[in-house]
Structures are given as C-alpha cells and as structure tokens.
C-alpha cells in the first residue's frame, strides 16, 4: 500500500493542508467559521454514509445534496470567494515570494499616509467627529472613487479633518486614499449585511466593513457618537483601538 508512496504524494498532502488552512483562516476572519464547520461535518457524514457504510437510500439523497452544494456554497460565501480570488490575483501575494530579497530599509519603510491618518483620527476622535477613511491596497477602488468627488491632493492631516468637519458637503461619505494621495471624498461604499454586527454600530461601520469584505482595502472608522476608532480589514472589524495600535497596523502595509 505504501510502496508507491513518494515525494509527489507528500507535496499533494501538504498543498491540500495549506489550502484547507487558508480557507479556515478566511472563514474565521469573516465570522463564518461555524458555517464552514457545518459544511465539513456534512462532508464527513456523507463519506461515511455513502462510501464506507454504503447506505444506498440515504447515500443517494446526500449525493443529490452534494451535487447542488457547490452552488449553495457560492451563494453563502460569495463575499469570501470574491476577496479570496482578489487576494490570490494581487501582486502582493506574488511579491511575498521575494520577501527575503528585500533590504532591511525597504522592509522597515513606513507608508507616507500613516502618520497623517493617525494624527487626523486622534484629533477627530477627541471631538467626536465621524470619519471613514479607506486605504487602497492592491485591488482597484476606481468604481467607488467615481461615486464621490475627485480630490487628488497630497495627504495632510488638516485636510482630512477639514473634509470630515461637521457641516461640510463631503463629511458623510468615505475618503479614499490611493497611490499615496487623497483620491476622492464623499464616496459611497457597499454596506455589510453580516448578521453579527453589533446593533449600536451605524452606517459608517457597516460601510467600512463592507469595503473590507468586497476588497483588500483597509477602512479606518471614527465614531461620531463615542469617538471610538475602529479598523476593518480582511472582512473583520476591530473596535476601540488606540492610536499606537492604529499606527502599528497601518505601518504593516507597504503600499503607498
């Protein structure tokens, strides 16, 4: 049985293990890990019933369910699949293979937008000024930029605060930072319909989480009610983070 077991089989097993781990991590980040667990449990029961015990009637019913299960899974996990494929096709994934060829200075370089965004969020949080700042990574945000007003300005903390100042025409929409500049403001973002979002969170938080589910962008949200700073990234919302943690989180991203 094991005489024909070779290096190709070991690579095959390792690749499957990596794939399952990556799927598990994506499901965990998006809060759908329980559904993923249910799918795995169903597959195990199906294998036992239809392949091991060979229960024909129940096995045939489960075979039919499995045949349409792919379509059901695509519907259930469409946001996660879209983000997974977007990340898989991003340049960032392929650059990871060259990570060890980067110089130390290149690895430690902090993106230029980090400190202006952190200072602006700290100032707005003290005054309970609501804000939603989206930072582009690899995936294009052009279609969302077109829903707002083109700015194309240098990143400046005072300009950010001015745009989100209460009463200004653009303060209710999202600001998009792309290619090291403020690309647009007053933008409309997709709203997340994730059921486990706390009820006290409003449209800004749902929109920030929505764009993080639709793309690889990072959204920074300042609550108008509490002054709390939150970050949405990879389909997950992290609330009430300090300015130090915000700086650390944004500094990990090397895209300017």
Secondary structure, DSSP 8 states (H G I E B T S, - for coil): --TT--HHHHHHHHHHHHHHHHHHHHHHHHT-HHHHHHHHHHHHHHHIIIIIS--HHHHHHHHHHHHHHHHHHHHHTHHHHHHHHHHHTSHHHHHGGGGGGS-HHHHH---THHHHHHHHHHHHHHTT--EEEEE--SS--HHHHTTSEEEEEE--HHHHHHHTSTTSTTTTSEEEEETTEEEEEEE-------TTS-TT--HHHHHHHHHHHHSS-EEEEE-TTT--EEEEETTEEE-S--HHHHHHHHHT----
